[in-house]
């Protein structure tokens, strides 16, 4: 059996600068504004304990759900901070559209769980855009074995101590945002009227 080397689809570059890092963190702001239900079907906020500091770190991650089980794939490989944090301490908190889940992260273990991963990869828009060749190879046992080396995780609910969830602590700002937006529209209308 030959060893097949394939990497997870990566449609966007790794955030190497401050601007990209902040852009990738934008879903956290949406959750804090109380808009988690709008994006929480596709993007969860993963809260981990930092492997060095022990502080809580939050990362927005695309996820998929099969038969009630949540899965994530690190498109940037094993070197992401959140993945390294999970290796050091697998206790996490997930914010999704369904609410908050305290969980323990782990690699998929059963053939059924891996089949759910392959099914998702076949239909994932990220795979279709970034790596469409993988889709036709997914029935190949060598390709399936290579995918098992990817940073794929699933989660089991737990009652043990996990990081605190991300709160919608900026909901209070909506009236201010709406007032400022209305004021901006009104001033723009006045300027247009004077021209």
C-alpha positions in Angstrom: 0.0 0.0 0.0 1.4 3.4 -1.0 1.3 6.3 1.3 -1.0 9.1 -0.1 -0.3 12.7 1.0 -3.2 15.1 0.9 -3.9 18.1 3.1 -7.1 19.6 4.3 -8.7 22.1 1.9 -7.6 25.6 2.6 -9.6 28.2 0.6 -8.1 31.2 2.4 -4.6 31.9 3.5 -3.3 31.4 7.0 -3.7 34.7 8.9 -0.1 35.9 8.9 -0.8 39.5 9.7 -2.9 41.6 12.2 -5.6 42.5 9.6 -6.3 38.9 8.6 -6.3 37.7 12.2 -8.9 40.3 13.1 -11.0 39.6 10.1 -11.1 35.9 10.9 -12.2 36.8 14.4 -15.2 38.8 13.2 -17.7 36.0 14.0 -16.7 36.4 17.7 -18.0 40.0 17.5 -21.3 38.7 15.9 -21.8 36.3 18.7 -21.1 39.0 21.3 -23.7 41.2 19.6 -26.2 38.5 20.0 -26.2 37.4 16.4 -24.8 33.9 17.0 -28.0 32.3 15.8 -27.5 33.8 12.3 -24.0 32.2 11.8 -24.1 29.5 14.4 -25.3 26.8 12.0 -22.0 26.9 10.2 -19.5 28.7 12.5 -19.0 27.9 16.2 -16.9 29.7 18.7 -14.5 27.3 20.4 -13.2 28.3 23.8 -10.0 26.6 25.0 -7.6 26.9 27.8 -4.2 28.2 26.6 -1.5 25.5 26.8 1.0 27.9 28.2 -1.0 30.7 30.0 -4.0 28.8 31.1 -6.1 31.8 29.9 -9.3 31.3 27.9 -8.9 31.6 24.1 -11.7 31.8 21.6 -11.6 30.9 18.0 -14.4 30.9 15.4 -14.3 27.6 13.4 -16.4 26.2 10.6 -18.1 23.0 11.7 -20.5 20.4 10.5 -23.0 18.2 12.3 -23.9 14.6 11.4 -26.5 12.7 13.4 -26.2 15.2 16.2 -22.4 14.9 16.5 -20.3 18.0 15.8 -17.0 17.8 13.8 -14.3 20.3 13.0 -11.4 20.2 10.6 -8.5 22.5 10.9 -7.9 23.8 7.4 -4.6 25.3 8.6 -3.2 21.9 9.8 -1.8 20.8 13.2 0.0 24.1 13.8 -2.9 26.3 14.8 -2.9 27.6 18.3 -6.4 26.3 19.1 -5.5 22.8 18.0 -2.3 22.8 20.1 -4.4 24.1 23.0 -6.7 21.1 22.6 -3.8 18.7 22.6 -2.7 20.1 25.9 -6.2 20.2 27.4 -9.2 18.7 25.5 -11.9 20.4 27.7 -13.7 23.0 25.6 -16.8 25.0 25.4 -18.7 25.4 22.1 -21.1 28.2 21.2 -23.4 27.3 18.4 -26.9 28.3 17.2 -28.2 25.6 19.5 -26.6 27.1 22.5 -23.5 26.3 24.7 -22.0 22.8 25.0 -19.3 21.8 27.5 -17.3 19.0 25.8 -14.1 17.0 25.5 -12.5 17.1 22.1 -11.2 13.9 20.5 -10.3 12.4 17.2 -13.1 10.4 15.5 -12.7 6.7 16.6 -15.3 4.5 14.9 -15.6 3.7 11.2 -19.1 5.3 11.4 -17.6 8.6 12.6 -15.0 8.6 9.9 -17.7 7.8 7.3 -19.6 10.9 8.5 -16.3 12.9 8.0 -16.0 11.6 4.4 -19.6 12.4 3.7 -19.1 15.9 4.8 -15.9 16.4 2.8 -17.8 15.2 -0.4 -20.4 17.9 0.1 -18.4 20.7 1.7 -18.3 24.0 -0.3 -14.8 24.4 0.9 -13.7 21.1 -0.7 -15.6 21.8 -3.8 -13.9 25.2 -4.3 -10.4 24.5 -2.9 -9.8 20.8 -3.6 -12.4 19.3 -5.9 -10.0 16.4 -6.9 -10.3 15.0 -3.4 -14.1 14.3 -3.9 -13.6 11.8 -6.7 -10.9 10.0 -4.6 -12.8 9.7 -1.3 -13.7 6.0 -1.9 -10.0 5.1 -2.2 -8.9 3.4 1.1 -5.5 5.1 0.8 -7.1 8.5 0.6 -9.3 7.7 3.5 -6.3 6.6 5.6 -4.5 9.8 4.7 -7.5 11.9 5.8 -7.3 10.2 9.2 -4.0 12.0 9.7 -5.8 15.4 9.3 -6.6 17.5 12.4 -10.2 16.3 12.6 -12.0 16.5 15.9 -15.4 15.6 17.4 -16.8 16.4 20.8 -18.4 14.4 23.6 -20.5 16.4 26.2 -19.1 16.5 29.7 -19.9 17.8 33.2 -16.2 18.5 33.9 -14.7 22.0 34.2 -14.5 23.7 30.8 -13.7 27.3 29.8 -16.5 29.8 30.3 -18.7 30.3 27.3 -18.7 33.4 25.1 -21.4 35.7 26.4 -23.6 38.0 24.2 -22.3 40.9 26.3 -22.7 43.6 23.6 -26.4 43.2 23.0 -26.9 46.4 24.9 -25.2 48.3 22.0 -28.0 47.6 19.4 -30.1 50.7 20.3 -26.9 52.9 20.0 -26.0 51.3 16.7 -29.6 51.8 15.4 -29.7 55.4 16.5 -26.3 56.2 15.0 -27.3 54.5 11.7 -30.6 56.5 11.6 -28.6 59.7 12.4 -26.1 58.9 9.6 -28.9 58.3 7.1 -30.7 61.5 8.1 -27.5 63.6 7.8 -26.8 62.1 4.4 -30.3 62.9 3.3 -29.9 66.5 4.5 -26.6 66.9 2.6 -28.2 65.4 -0.6 -31.2 67.8 -0.2 -29.0 70.9 0.0 -27.1 70.0 -3.2 
